[in-house]
């Protein structure tokens, strides 16, 4: 089955990202563009005109350093306003942006910087600059290390980004504007390295046209405008955060940056009062877990919680009987309203992707009046293939293909996609490109999926993750893993069983939820989660044995990608002894 969304006239946007801030300042000159906390903890607002002027100065400084059109410039930083300044400045200078995750290890960072032949690296502060200086021997193309903050880098030369303003005077503004205007849609805008779960990352070439096609396909679905605010805590090194950045500034909204501590996100939401929130599923799942655990602490609280959610879902779907209106209003006053307030009270559009989200969590948030829309995409598709949105949503799916994107399910159930957002190939990797793109331009995503009669796409697993037991049974791990992870006590579950007689699982627990509990009590809670999951799946897919691991998976340990996907191969290799013990 092949599906293509109907064509509509594209939304107005700049011709390329190189002229983005010039275009946005012309469209929204008097609106606030960025919002962040200063060193004293006070919120500071930056207008669209000021954003453009800062980008101009930074870009002229890059030209003065000798950055030419097509040069690669890497950005190594957490999400912060300077990331946005540097991003648009590089694009305006005609350079190709190479995002680097701050959590990347030295081996991965060295690979990305060397493979991309980055001429400059813009670092968040002295610590990051020192890391890059320590890798200089492996980076023959590197000429400049620049700082967003701080005064210098121990062990090597580095200049602060603000110092580029002094160099900017050497480059006339018309020279910069001419450089930006010369950029074409087919030119590379970014070289984004996939945080793949196996092997070294591959550099995905994304053109200005690819990124523009995503905006044409999605901007009309987002329902944003002046006065709206997007809270951003996702890493800007990840494409989803960048797409949200572009969308917010295109429709004239305000981009609100988190304070830098992931632990403070929930508290900051109430203060930031966003209307739009992109997030990984974990944030929403954590909120659900906390609220439910508070309810269950009272006698009969769990049953009352479930009843409240059920009636809230009826209201959200417009099916609330009039005789139950008073019951709903009581639930809204005692529960739903408090949850909305925790998200700032104005949230009306939340997006999640990258991993499936538990339908139970979606129902809870719907009941509270917060709609979370699941989408699907990958770096090779410039971040988007399909999307649920206010005009068309089906919970349990990742939505319909976006405008201009064709989706087909291959004979082996792999999801294939084709359209103007699909990348032209990997950097310096012809073999990888040939494996990803066929002769007809179809991107082979590596994901398994299905399209229903109404064109909604469901992702059922990864081809590479498919488990074939020694009895010849084909099992998709994600089904069982997600079911186990519904327990608030479980953080990650990894199903194992390829060429084995039956499946087993490696499980990590949520430290906050299990704090103060004895090991045998924790194991019993995990056992209940496994049994509940087993009741949902076929007999061959049921987990026969499991091990509770002593610590959770982390990005720093290499068990998770920067986008929080489990690196299955790393986990299986690292816990080989535990796996053997389960089969002994």
C-alpha positions, -999 to 999 in steps of 0.1 A, spaced: 0 0 0 13 35 -9 -1 66 5 6 103 -3 -10 132 14 -30 156 -8 -12 186 -22 -19 220 -9 -3 254 -15 29 257 5 31 281 35 51 312 28 87 309 41 122 321 33 138 306 2 166 291 23 177 290 59 205 313 51 181 343 49 158 330 77 164 357 103 163 384 77 129 371 66 116 366 102 126 401 113 108 416 83 77 396 92 76 399 130 97 430 138 79 439 171 75 404 185 95 386 211 116 358 195 137 343 223 133 340 261 159 327 286 172 331 321 201 354 327 229 347 352 208 362 379 178 339 372 157 366 356 138 360 323 152 380 294 134 385 261 150 390 227 130 405 198 132 394 162 151 425 151 177 419 179 180 382 169 187 392 133 213 418 143 231 393 166 231 368 138 244 394 114 273 403 136 282 367 143 280 357 107 302 387 96 327 376 122 328 341 107 334 356 73 362 377 87 378 344 101 378 330 66 348 308 67 337 302 31 305 289 15 303 252 20 328 250 49 317 228 78 312 245 112 304 223 142 284 234 172 291 216 205 268 229 232 237 222 253 204 240 242 208 277 249 202 310 230 238 311 217 231 278 199 204 296 179 227 326 172 255 303 161 232 281 140 217 309 120 250 328 117 267 297 101 238 293 77 238 330 68 276 327 61 268 298 36 285 273 59 272 238 67 263 232 103 276 200 120 257 195 154 277 176 180 259 162 211 276 174 243 271 139 257 292 124 228 323 106 240 357 116 228 358 88 202 325 98 187 332 136 188 366 130 171 349 109 144 322 135 137 347 164 136 372 145 115 348 129 91 330 162 84 364 180 81 350 208 103 370 240 99 357 255 131 340 243 163 317 266 183 318 254 219 295 262 248 324 270 272 360 264 282 354 228 292 341 219 258 368 239 241 394 220 261 380 187 249 383 198 213 418 211 218 427 177 232 415 161 200 433 185 177 459 159 166 431 139 150 415 170 133 438 182 105 410 204 90 403 223 122 414 260 122 393 277 148 378 269 182 353 295 194 335 299 227 299 309 233 307 318 269 339 321 290 372 338 283 395 310 270 403 273 269 429 257 290 456 242 269 449 260 237 438 291 219 401 299 218 382 331 212 347 340 226 319 341 201 310 376 213 345 386 201 335 380 165 315 412 167 349 431 167 359 412 136 325 419 120 335 455 112 360 441 87 332 427 66 306 450 51 270 440 57 262 438 19 289 412 16 272 390 42 238 396 26 252 386 -8 267 355 6 233 345 22 214 353 -10 237 331 -30 227 300 -11 204 277 -31 178 251 -20 200 223 -33 230 234 -12 237 214 20 225 232 52 236 206 77 256 175 81 238 156 109 254 125 123 229 98 133 232 86 168 227 51 156 223 22 180 251 3 162 285 14 149 299 49 143 274 75 133 268 83 96 267 119 84 233 127 68 235 155 43 204 177 46 198 205 21 181 238 26 154 224 3 149 193 26 144 215 56 121 238 37 100 209 25 94 199 61 81 234 70 59 234 39 45 200 51 39 208 87 36 245 95 -1 247 87 -7 218 111 9 234 142 -16 262 148 8 288 161 11 326 160 20 358 178 17 354 216 25 317 215 55 303 233 74 271 228 94 256 257 125 239 245 146 216 266 154 190 239 190 191 226 193 214 196 219 189 183 188 168 176 168 175 144 134 176 161 145 205 184 158 223 153 126 218 134 106 232 164 130 261 165 123 269 128 86 265 131 82 287 161 102 315 145 84 311 112 49 317 127 62 345 149 61 327 183 86 329 212 112 303 218 117 297 256 149 279 266 151 257 297 175 268 324 201 241 317 191 215 343 169 186 332 158 181 368 142 215 368 121 211 336 88 202 353 91 231 377 101 255 349 70 246 328 47 261 353 67 294 352 73 294 314 36 289 306 42 275 271 15 269 245 37 244 226 59 217 241 80 192 221 93 163 243 104 128 245 78 104 259 97 101 292 86 135 305 49 128 300 53 93 314 70 107 344 42 132 351 17 104 348 37 82 371 40 108 398 3 118 397 -8 81 398 15 72 426 1 101 447 -34 89 440 -26 53 449 -11 65 482 -47 70 494 -70 41 501 -90 34 469 -71 62 452 -61 40 422 -97 31 414 -109 68 417 -80 79 395 -89 54 368 -126 64 370 -116 101 367 -94 94 336 -122 74 320 -147 103 324 -121 128 312 -116 109 280 -153 109 274 -153 146 278 -122 150 255 -140 130 228 -172 149 231 -191 119 244 -198 130 280 -234 123 290 -251 154 305 -259 135 337 -222 130 343 -212 167 338 -210 173 376 -188 143 381 -165 155 354 -163 190 369 -154 176 402 -125 155 386 -114 186 367 -112 207 399 -94 181 420 -71 165 393 -72 177 357 -68 214 365 -38 208 387 -21 189 359 -28 216 334 -13 241 359 18 220 363 24 225 325 18 262 328 -19 264 322 -17 274 285 -4 242 269 -25 232 239 -1 215 215 25 189 226 46 168 203 64 136 210 84 112 188 115 90 187 99 63 208 64 49 213 44 64 241 21 44 263 -16 49 252 -25 50 289 -4 81 293 -20 97 263 -55 90 277 -45 105 310 -32 137 294 -63 139 271 -85 137 301 -66 166 316 -72 187 285 -36 183 271 -34 168 236 -1 151 228 5 143 191 28 115 181 49 119 149 74 98 131 106 106 111 143 101 110 173 122 103 174 109 67 139 123 62 148 157 77 130 147 108 94 141 96 75 115 77 41 114 94 23 133 121 -8 134 141 -23 169 145 -55 186 156 -71 181 123 -64 144 120 -54 123 150 -56 86 157 -41 75 190 -18 45 189 -5 56 155 21 81 143 -3 99 121 -7 102 84 21 110 60 27 148 58 22 168 27 44 158 -2 56 126 15 47 92 0 48 62 23 48 25 12 49 -7 31 73 -32 15 66 -69 12 87 -75 44 67 -48 62 95 -22 61 84 14 59 95 32 28 93 69 23 98 93 -7 95 130 -11 113 164 -11 123 160 25 143 129 19 181 135 21 204 132 -9 227 107 8 254 102 35 286 122 34 315 103 19 296 70 22 284 57 -11 277 22 2 256 35 30 237 58 6 230 29 -17 216 8 11 193 36 23 180 50 -10 169 28 -39 170 37 -76 134 51 -74 142 74 -45 126 54 -18 142 57 16 144 24 34 138 34 70 147 1 86 114 4 106 86 -21 104 51 -8 101 16 -8 87 -9 16 71 -46 13 81 -75 19 57 -75 56 66 -38 60 59 -26 62 95 9 47 100 18 24 129 54 15 136 57 -20 149 95 -24 154 129 -23 138 141 -48 112 174 -52 129 158 -58 162 137 -87 150 143 -118 171 140 -153 156 140 -180 183 156 -214 178 121 -227 173 117 -203 143 93 -179 159 96 -142 147 93 -118 176 92 -80 177 108 -69 210 92 -34 211 57 -49 218 68 -66 250 93 -40 261 67 -12 259 42 -33 278 67 -39 306 77 -2 307 42 8 314 49 0 350 60 32 368 87 11 385 104 2 353 126 25 333 139 2 305 133 -33 293 154 -51 267 141 -84 253 167 -110 244 161 -143 226 176 -144 191 185 -180 183 176 -190 218 147 -213 229 126 -185 245 128 -148 252 142 -133 284 145 -97 295 171 -73 311 152 -47 331 163 -15 348 141 3 374 132 39 381 154 50 410 128 75 424 99 51 423 118 23 440 137 44 465 135 29 500 122 -4 488 140 -37 496 156 -56 466 131 -85 470 102 -60 470 116 -43 438 119 -77 421 83 -85 429 71 -52 414 91 -60 383 77 -95 382 42 -80 383 51 -58 354 64 -87 334 34 -109 341 10 -80 330 30 -77 298 29 -114 292 -8 -114 294 -10 -90 264 12 -110 240 13 -144 223 27 -174 241 60 -175 221 67 -138 229 62 -141 267 92 -134 289 102 -166 307 130 -151 329 143 -116 337 172 -99 354 169 -66 373 201 -48 365 220 -29 393 218 5 375 198 23 349 210 28 313 226 63 306 239 82 276 272 86 294 277 48 298 270 43 261 239 22 266 215 50 254 219 72 223 217 110 229 180 107 218 175 81 246 171 51 224 186 19 238 218 7 222 207 -29 221 240 -44 210 259 -25 237 235 -37 264 236 -73 252 274 -74 251 278 -57 284 254 -80 303 263 -112 285 270 -130 318 236 -121 331 219 -133 299 237 -166 301 226 -169 337 190 -166 326 193 -195 302 213 -217 325 
